[in-house]
């Protein structure tokens, strides 16, 4: 979520002010054609799993943790690349 906020601040001078579920759309709207659909999908998967575990009756499982780790790594790598490139 912090990387998502950093991207929207860098590319759109705005920070997500609503619940985290709106962050992927804000990234798309602020980054326009520079928003990578696959990376945004990774963020959506992270947020969906986080919500299910944090607010639901779902108990985290090792397989889900491994999936989240992979999604997080992919999103982080893309975000780092975008934060280091010229806006």
TORSETI-168324 format. One line per 8 residues: number of its first residue (from 1); for each residue x, y, z of N, C-alpha, C. Coordinates in steps of 0.02 Angstrom, whole numbers, plus 50000, padded with zeros to 5 digits. Layout:
! residues N
NUM> X:Y:Z:X:Y:Z:X:Y:Z; ...
END
This chain:
! residues 87
1> 50041:49941:50000:50000:50000:50000:50044:50063:50000; 50099:50060:50036:50144:50117:50037:50174:50130:49968; 50191:50077:49931:50217:50087:49864:50163:50116:49818; 50102:50093:49826:50047:50121:49787:50038:50195:49800; 50040:50214:49864:50035:50286:49881:50094:50325:49853; 50154:50296:49856:50212:50330:49828:50204:50342:49753; 50177:50292:49718:50166:50300:49646:50115:50355:49630; 50060:50355:49667:50009:50406:49653:50033:50476:49672
9> 50076:50481:49722:50105:50546:49739:50154:50569:49685; 50194:50523:49661:50244:50541:49610:50213:50558:49543; 50164:50519:49522:50135:50529:49456:50073:50572:49454; 50042:50583:49512:49981:50622:49511:49975:50672:49568; 50026:50677:49610:50026:50722:49667:49964:50713:49711; 49941:50651:49716:49883:50637:49759:49893:50571:49795; 49862:50566:49853:49866:50506:49894:49796:50477:49902; 49792:50412:49905:49729:50379:49914:49698:50401:49981
17> 49638:50428:49979:49604:50451:50039:49547:50407:50061; 49534:50354:50023:49480:50308:50041:49509:50242:50063; 49467:50192:50072:49494:50128:50091:49541:50102:50037; 49581:50055:50054:49634:50033:50008:49608:50002:49944; 49546:49981:49943:49519:49949:49883:49518:49996:49823; 49519:50061:49836:49520:50110:49781:49589:50125:49754; 49641:50100:49786:49709:50115:49765:49726:50091:49695; 49708:50031:49674:49724:50010:49606:49695:50057:49553
25> 49633:50079:49562:49603:50125:49513:49638:50192:49514; 49657:50216:49573:49693:50280:49577:49760:50275:49542; 49794:50219:49549:49857:50209:49513:49846:50213:49438; 49794:50179:49414:49778:50181:49342:49763:50252:49319; 49725:50289:49358:49705:50356:49335:49763:50406:49340; 49807:50399:49389:49862:50446:49394:49920:50429:49348; 49932:50365:49336:49989:50345:49295:49971:50337:49222; 49907:50335:49208:49881:50327:49140:49915:50269:49103
33> 49947:50282:49046:49974:50228:49006:50037:50197:49036; 50064:50226:49089:50122:50197:49121:50103:50145:49174; 50039:50141:49190:50016:50091:49239:50016:50023:49206; 50055:49977:49233:50059:49910:49207:50000:49869:49233; 49960:49843:49188:49899:49806:49207:49916:49746:49251; 49969:49710:49236:49988:49653:49276:50007:49672:49347; 50044:49728:49354:50064:49751:49421:50003:49774:49460; 49957:49808:49427:49896:49830:49461:49855:49769:49483
41> 49853:49718:49441:49818:49656:49460:49851:49623:49521; 49918:49626:49524:49953:49599:49583:49931:49636:49646; 49926:49703:49641:49904:49742:49699:49832:49725:49718; 49789:49715:49669:49720:49696:49683:49718:49629:49721; 49759:49582:49700:49762:49517:49734:49786:49524:49806; 49836:49565:49816:49862:49578:49883:49808:49607:49928; 49774:49658:49903:49722:49692:49942:49662:49646:49956; 49644:49605:49908:49588:49559:49918:49604:49508:49972
49> 49664:49481:49970:49683:49431:50021:49690:49464:50089; 49718:49523:50091:49725:49560:50154:49657:49572:50186; 49609:49593:50146:49542:49607:50171:49508:49543:50196; 49516:49490:50158:49485:49426:50177:49512:49401:50244; 49576:49409:50255:49607:49386:50317:49593:49435:50374; 49599:49500:50360:49591:49550:50413:49519:49558:50436; 49471:49554:50390:49403:49570:50407:49354:49512:50403; 49377:49456:50379:49333:49399:50373:49350:49344:50423
57> 49318:49289:50414:49329:49232:50458:49383:49186:50430; 49412:49206:50375:49462:49165:50341:49527:49164:50381; 49556:49105:50388:49620:49097:50421:49674:49091:50367; 49728:49127:50376:49782:49124:50327:49814:49055:50323; 49832:49034:50264:49863:48969:50253:49931:48980:50220; 49976:48932:50227:50042:48939:50197:50041:48951:50122; 49994:48919:50087:49990:48929:50014:49972:49001:49997; 49926:49029:50037:49906:49099:50026:49964:49145:50041
65> 50002:49130:50093:50060:49171:50110:50112:49169:50054; 50122:49112:50024:50169:49106:49969:50146:49146:49908; 50080:49142:49894:50051:49181:49839:50059:49256:49851; 50044:49276:49913:50051:49347:49930:50123:49371:49925; 50168:49329:49945:50239:49346:49940:50259:49357:49867; 50235:49314:49823:50251:49320:49752:50219:49383:49722; 50156:49396:49739:50122:49456:49715:50156:49519:49741; 50174:49518:49804:50206:49576:49834:50273:49591:49802
73> 50312:49538:49789:50377:49547:49758:50369:49576:49688; 50323:49550:49650:50312:49575:49581:50291:49648:49582; 50244:49666:49627:50220:49735:49630:50277:49781:49654; 50313:49760:49704:50368:49800:49731:50421:49813:49677; 50439:49762:49640:50491:49770:49588:50468:49820:49535; 50406:49815:49513:50380:49861:49463:50377:49932:49492; 50352:49939:49553:50346:50005:49584:50415:50038:49592; 50464:50000:49614:50532:50027:49620:50557:50052:49553
81> 50546:50014:49501:50567:50034:49434:50533:50099:49413; 50468:50104:49426:50431:50164:49407:50451:50224:49449; 50465:50213:49512:50485:50269:49556:50554:50295:49538; 50596:50254:49508:50663:50275:49489:50666:50305:49419; 50614:50294:49379:50615:50319:49310:50587:50390:49309; 50603:50429:49257:50576:50496:49250:50500:50494:49244; 50467:50539:49278:50393:50541:49276:50367:50567:49210
END
